[in-house]
Every structure is written in structure tokens, then in C-alpha cells.
Amino acid sequence: MATRSIGIIVNGATGRIGSTQHLANALVPIMAQGGLAVGDDRLIPRLLLVGRDAERLAAIARSHQLADWTTDLDAALSDPDYDIFFDAAATQQRVAVLAKAIAAGKNIYSEKPVAPTAPQGLALLQQAAARGLKHGAVEDKVYLPGLQKLAKLTTGGALGRIVGFRLEFGWWVFDGSEQPCQRPSWNYRTGGGGLILDMYPHWRYVIETIVGRIARVCSAEWIATPERVDERGERYGVAVEDSAATLLELEGGAFGTILSSWATRVRRDDLLTLQVDGTLGSAIAGLHRCHVQTSAQTPAIAHFSVMKDINADYRAGWSEAPPLTAYTNPYRVGWEAFLRHVAADAPMRSDFAAGIRDVAFAETCHRSMAERGWVTFAPPDSRSQ
């Protein structure tokens, strides 16, 4: 089997997502295992790390035994040995950076959100299409083991007709006064911050892959912690939402809810849970585990007592979903799909049009809050996933 290299510019290599998820969990393992099988060849990534901090870049490169890094983005984009540009840097810079990469003739792969607004994302897609470039968006959460198990149950019909669902996500993020804030301050400022733009793009593809296509939304958002302390120890006012609740109607007529918050203390099975209820059973998945309750296992609850706790164990009667036969890191799944897309024109489910639909979902929820009512989910792209 012949080997050939494919050059990848990794922009934002010093950030947590870039260094841990995409390098340590995806690209470097592909390289260490001799590349990716594509037809009769093995495709070996050749990485060029890009960031603003030379010292941190050098340290990350050393840790992964990588030779090439630079703080000069323009020089990286002008190098013809690199066919792919990947962006995991700051959201507020994404449109300008991706536009430069497209102008340089690079195939683009982007972290979410692919743009702050759907029209901006659509403009990038049109630019890439005009140059005949390949494009993709990171949609990793659906490949989490718990959600994969849940998807097998819903798409395989084990739960019957879907009657409802509930997605809950979040934890407590300290304001920085007593304990350090676990999230950077730009998450709480205009121009790229906000829980909805950060997380709702994920919830779009998770729900539409596992449950059904979204038709309408009715959403609310609020600021639970109005003041925080930034990285310099200075107090600042939070300008964007840190909590949100959304009611959704699917095309098939079922309804469901999303509740996400950076201001909630966790007392559920996992940091993320998705429960789907159907006529033949229900299933609830976290990041790794998934439990099922069939009709035969469902207790006949007739009443509750206002005088005495009946001490019912509502977790009884749930069983573990069948295990996965194999599991690949979600970020690696995305990279393998995109590399095959670029090298062999293999289908790419999460292309840029899918990334635009993710952003459009967040925008629709913002619009619902502004209009105080139901809003139809109608993304601006003609190739909606």
C-alpha cells in the first residue's frame, strides 16, 4: 500500500480544543498509526501548527514530536504544500480567517460555529464552492458513545413512534470572585460569546440526527450571573446569556425541550443527558452510558401520596443499552471523514451547509426570544442537512 502525505494547517493549535481534541485525540493518533487508509493508499497528515504565542506553539509541537509551527498565518496560507486549512481559533475571528484560507485555495474544515451568523457562513460556502474547494464543519457530539447507543435505538425503531424528548446540559461556572471562572471571559461578551451560539449548534445536529428534523422553536434566554471577574482580576458586566430554555416542535409532530445553563448545579446522570420517549419504550443517554425502559418494564404509576413518601425507586426497571462493537474518538471520526472527502471525494455529512444550519438554529432561538413567540426554523442555505 502506497503512502502519501496531505498538508494540514492547524490554526488555533494552542487552544484547548485545538491542542487536546484535534491534535492529541485525532490527528496525531492517525499519524502514529501509519496514516488513514484511503483506497489503495495510506494518507499521512503533515501538520503545520499556527498560533499567536511562539513559546506555547513550540511546547505543543515538542509534546507531539512535530517539527513545523509558525506564528505567521499569511506565510502558512501561501505554502502550496498544505491543502487543508483547519480553524479552531477564536469565533469572532473565524469569518476573516476562513475567507483568507479560501482565497488562498485551501480546503476548509472549521470548528463550530462556522460563523457568528448564518448569512456570513453562507457567503463563505459560496466562496468555497466558486473555487471548487472541499469544506466541512466539526459535529462531534453525535459520536459520543452514549448518544451513538441512543441513535441506534431511535433510528432502528426500538422505541416506536417518538412522542417527546428532553435535552439537559450544563454545570455551575464560578464568577471568578471565590474560585476561578472555568470559561474565558469572551464567552460572556458580545461578538462571539453566549451560551446559545456556543452550544445550540451542537444541539441542532444531535436532535436532528437522533430524534427528528426541527420545524419550529419557542425559546427563552437570560443572564443568571450578571457580573464576573476576568483574567486580569477586573470585574465586568455579562452581556450575553448564560442560560436558555427552548421548546421545539419536530416535523413529525413530536415536541421536546432543551434546558442549558452555565448556572446550575448537576444532579442528574451526566453533564449532558438526552431522553427520548416513544410508544414502545424510553431511553436516556449521557456522554457514555445509555439506559432503556421498555413497555414491559414500565411501572403502572397510578398516583402519588401527599402525606408519605412511597419510597419508589424510579431508576429500577431500566437496563443498559447494548454496547458498541467499536468506538472511535468523535473528533477523529470527523477528521477521517473529511480527509476521505478531500482525498477521494467521499461523502461528507457534516459539510459547511450543515454547519450553517447549526448556526441558523441558534439564530432562530435568539429571534424567538426577541419576538416572544414561536418561530419557524428555516435556514438560509439551499442545501440544508
C-alpha positions in Angstrom: 0.0 0.0 0.0 1.5 3.3 -1.1 1.7 6.3 1.3 1.2 9.9 0.5 1.1 13.0 2.7 -1.6 15.6 3.0 -0.7 19.0 4.4 -2.9 20.5 7.1 -2.6 23.9 8.6 -4.0 23.8 12.2 -4.9 27.3 13.2 -5.6 27.8 16.9 -3.2 25.0 17.8 -2.5 26.3 21.3 -6.2 26.4 22.4 -7.7 23.6 24.4 -9.9 22.3 21.6 -7.1 22.5 19.0 -4.4 21.0 21.1 -6.3 18.4 23.0 -9.2 17.3 20.9 -7.9 17.7 17.4 -4.2 17.2 17.8 -3.9 14.7 20.8 -7.1 12.8 20.1 -7.4 12.8 16.3 -4.6 13.9 14.0 -1.5 12.8 16.0 -3.0 9.2 16.6 -3.8 8.9 12.9 -0.1 9.8 12.1 1.2 7.4 14.8 -0.8 4.5 13.4 0.7 4.9 9.9 -2.0 7.2 8.4 -5.5 6.7 7.2 -6.5 4.0 4.6 -8.0 5.7 1.6 -8.5 3.3 -1.3 -5.2 1.7 -2.1 -3.2 4.4 -0.3 -2.4 5.4 3.3 -2.9 9.1 3.8 -0.5 10.6 6.3 -1.2 14.1 7.7 1.6 16.6 7.7 0.8 19.3 10.2 1.7 22.9 10.4 0.7 24.4 13.7 -0.3 28.1 13.8 -0.9 30.4 16.8 0.0 33.7 18.3 2.2 32.5 21.1 5.6 31.1 19.8 6.6 29.6 23.2 3.3 27.7 23.6 3.4 26.6 20.0 6.9 25.3 20.3 5.9 23.4 23.5 2.9 21.8 21.9 4.9 20.8 18.8 7.6 19.2 21.0 5.0 17.3 23.0 3.7 15.7 19.8 7.1 15.4 18.1 6.0 17.8 15.4 8.6 19.8 13.5 6.6 22.6 11.9 4.9 25.6 13.5 4.6 29.3 12.9 3.0 32.5 14.2 2.8 33.9 10.6 -0.6 32.9 9.3 -0.1 34.5 5.9 3.1 32.6 5.3 1.3 29.4 6.2 -1.5 30.1 3.8 0.9 30.9 1.0 2.6 27.5 1.3 1.4 25.2 -1.5 2.4 22.0 0.4 -0.7 22.4 2.6 -4.0 21.6 1.0 -6.3 21.9 4.1 -6.9 24.8 6.5 -8.5 23.9 9.8 -9.6 26.7 12.2 -10.1 26.2 15.9 -9.2 29.8 16.9 -11.5 32.5 18.4 -15.0 32.6 17.0 -15.0 36.3 16.4 -12.1 36.0 14.0 -13.4 33.0 12.1 -15.0 34.6 9.1 -12.0 36.7 8.2 -9.6 33.8 8.7 -11.7 31.3 6.7 -12.1 33.9 3.9 -8.3 34.3 3.7 -7.9 30.5 3.5 -10.5 30.2 0.8 -8.8 33.0 -1.2 -5.5 31.0 -0.8 -7.2 28.0 -2.4 -7.3 25.8 0.7 -10.0 23.2 1.5 -11.5 24.3 4.8 -12.6 22.4 7.9 -13.9 24.5 10.8 -14.8 24.2 14.5 -18.3 25.4 15.5 -19.8 27.8 15.0 -18.6 28.1 11.4 -19.6 31.8 11.5 -21.3 34.1 14.0 -24.3 34.4 11.7 -25.8 32.1 9.1 -25.6 34.7 6.2 -21.9 35.0 6.9 -21.5 31.3 6.8 -23.4 31.1 3.6 -21.1 33.7 2.0 -18.1 31.6 2.9 -19.8 28.5 1.5 -20.5 30.3 -1.8 -16.8 31.5 -2.0 -15.6 27.9 -1.4 -18.0 26.5 -3.9 -16.9 29.0 -6.6 -13.3 27.9 -6.2 -14.2 24.2 -6.2 -12.9 23.7 -2.7 -14.0 21.0 -0.2 -15.5 22.1 3.1 -16.5 20.6 6.4 -17.8 21.5 9.9 -16.9 19.8 13.2 -20.0 18.0 14.5 -18.5 15.8 17.2 -21.2 15.3 19.9 -23.3 12.9 18.0 -20.4 10.4 18.0 -20.2 10.3 21.8 -20.7 6.6 22.9 -23.9 7.3 24.9 -25.5 9.2 22.0 -24.5 6.6 19.5 -26.2 3.9 21.6 -29.3 6.1 21.7 -29.2 6.8 18.0 -29.3 3.1 17.3 -32.4 2.7 19.4 -34.3 5.6 17.8 -33.3 5.0 14.1 -33.8 1.3 14.5 -37.4 1.7 15.7 -36.8 0.1 19.1 -38.6 3.0 20.9 -41.5 3.0 18.4 -43.1 6.3 17.4 -41.3 9.2 19.1 -43.7 11.2 21.4 -41.2 13.5 23.1 -37.7 14.3 24.2 -35.7 16.3 26.7 -32.1 17.5 26.5 -30.4 18.9 29.6 -26.9 20.3 29.7 -24.7 22.4 31.9 -23.0 23.0 35.2 -22.0 25.8 37.6 -19.4 28.2 36.2 -17.9 30.3 39.1 -17.9 34.0 38.6 -14.2 34.4 39.5 -14.6 36.0 42.9 -14.3 33.0 45.1 -12.9 30.4 42.6 -11.5 31.0 39.1 -14.0 31.0 36.3 -13.8 27.8 34.2 -14.6 29.6 31.0 -12.8 32.6 29.3 -14.3 36.0 29.7 -15.0 36.4 26.0 -17.7 33.7 26.4 -19.7 36.3 28.3 -19.2 39.3 26.0 -20.8 40.3 22.7 -19.1 39.5 19.5 -18.8 35.7 19.8 -20.0 34.8 23.3 -23.2 33.5 24.7 -24.4 30.0 25.6 -26.7 29.7 22.6 -24.1 30.4 19.9 -21.7 28.2 21.8 -23.8 25.1 22.5 -27.0 25.2 20.4 -25.2 24.5 17.1 -24.4 21.1 18.8 -28.0 20.5 19.9 -29.2 21.0 16.3 -27.4 18.2 14.8 -27.7 15.9 17.8 -31.5 16.3 17.8 -31.9 16.1 14.1 -29.7 13.0 13.8 -31.2 11.1 16.8 -34.8 12.3 17.1 -36.1 14.2 14.0 -35.9 17.4 12.0 -36.8 20.6 13.8 -39.8 22.6 12.4 -40.4 25.4 15.0 -38.9 26.7 18.2 -40.1 28.9 21.1 -37.1 30.0 23.2 -36.1 32.0 26.2 -32.6 33.1 27.3 -31.4 35.0 30.4 -28.3 36.1 32.3 -28.2 34.3 35.7 -24.8 35.7 36.8 -24.7 39.4 35.7 -21.2 40.2 36.8 -17.9 38.3 36.6 -14.2 38.6 37.1 -12.0 38.4 34.1 -8.5 37.0 33.6 -6.9 40.3 34.8 -8.9 40.2 38.0 -11.2 43.0 36.9 -15.0 42.9 37.2 -17.1 43.2 34.1 -20.8 43.1 33.2 -22.0 39.9 31.5 -23.5 41.0 28.1 -24.9 37.7 26.8 -27.0 34.8 28.0 -25.6 32.1 30.3 -28.9 30.1 30.5 -31.5 29.2 27.9 -34.7 27.1 27.6 -36.3 26.0 24.4 -39.5 24.2 23.3 -39.2 22.5 19.9 -41.7 21.1 17.5 -40.4 18.4 15.1 -41.6 17.9 11.6 -43.3 14.6 12.6 -45.4 16.5 15.2 -43.5 15.5 18.4 -42.4 18.1 20.9 -39.3 18.3 23.1 -37.3 20.7 25.3 -33.7 21.9 25.7 -32.5 23.3 29.0 -28.9 24.5 29.0 -27.2 26.6 31.7 -23.8 27.7 33.0 -25.5 28.5 36.3 -26.9 25.1 37.5 -25.5 22.5 39.9 -25.6 19.0 38.5 -27.9 16.3 40.0 -28.6 14.1 37.0 -26.9 11.1 35.4 -24.4 13.2 33.4 -23.4 16.7 32.4 -25.4 16.1 29.2 -28.5 13.9 29.1 -30.9 13.3 26.3 -34.1 11.4 27.0 -36.3 10.2 24.1 -39.8 8.8 24.9 -41.6 6.5 22.4 -44.7 4.3 22.3 -42.6 1.1 22.7 -40.1 2.5 25.3 -37.9 5.3 26.5 -34.1 5.7 26.6 -31.9 8.2 28.2 -28.2 8.8 27.3 -25.4 10.7 28.8 -21.9 11.1 27.4 -21.0 7.5 27.8 -24.0 5.4 29.2 -27.4 4.8 27.8 -30.4 3.2 29.7 -33.6 1.9 28.2 -37.0 1.1 29.7 -39.4 -1.0 27.5 -43.2 -1.0 27.7 -42.9 -4.3 29.7 -40.5 -2.7 32.2 -42.6 0.5 32.6 -44.3 0.7 36.0 -48.0 1.4 36.3 -47.9 4.6 38.3 -51.5 5.5 39.4 -50.9 8.2 42.0 -48.6 9.8 44.4 -49.0 10.4 48.1 -49.1 13.9 49.6 -48.8 12.5 53.1 -46.0 10.0 52.8 -43.0 9.3 50.6 -43.8 5.9 49.0 -40.1 5.3 48.5 -40.4 4.2 44.9 -37.2 3.5 43.0 -37.7 5.2 39.7 -34.4 4.0 38.4 -35.4 0.4 38.7 -36.7 -1.2 35.5 -34.1 0.5 33.3 -31.5 -1.6 31.6 -28.2 -0.8 29.9 -28.4 -0.3 26.1 -26.4 -2.8 24.1 -22.7 -1.9 24.0 -21.0 -0.5 20.9 -19.0 -3.0 18.9 -16.2 -0.4 18.4 -15.6 3.2 19.5 -13.6 5.9 17.8 -12.9 9.3 19.3 -15.6 11.7 18.0 -13.0 14.3 16.7 -11.1 11.5 14.9 -14.4 10.4 13.3 -14.8 13.9 11.8 -11.2 14.1 10.6 -11.3 10.7 9.0 -14.4 11.6 7.1 -13.0 15.0 6.0 -9.7 13.5 4.9 -11.5 10.9 2.8 -13.7 13.7 1.4 -10.7 15.7 0.3 -8.6 12.8 -0.9 -11.2 10.6 -2.5 -14.4 12.7 -2.8 -16.1 10.5 -0.3 -19.5 11.9 1.0 -19.2 14.4 3.9 -22.3 14.5 6.1 -21.2 17.5 8.2 -20.2 19.8 5.3 -20.3 23.6 5.6 -24.0 23.6 4.8 -24.6 21.5 7.9 -22.5 24.0 9.9 -24.7 26.8 8.6 -27.8 25.0 9.7 -26.3 24.7 13.1 -25.7 28.4 13.4 -29.2 29.1 11.9 -30.7 27.1 14.7 -29.0 29.3 17.3 -30.2 32.4 15.4 -33.8 31.2 15.3 -33.8 30.7 19.1 -32.5 34.3 19.5 -35.2 35.5 17.2 -37.9 33.6 19.1 -36.7 35.3 22.4 -36.8 38.7 20.7 -40.3 38.2 19.2 -41.6 36.4 22.3 -43.2 33.6 20.3 -42.9 30.6 18.0 -40.5 30.9 15.1 -40.3 28.6 12.1 -36.8 27.1 11.6 -35.9 28.0 8.0 -32.1 28.2 7.4 -31.0 30.4 4.5 -29.0 27.8 2.7 -30.5 25.7 -0.1 -28.6 22.6 0.8 -29.9 22.2 4.4 -28.8 18.9 6.1 
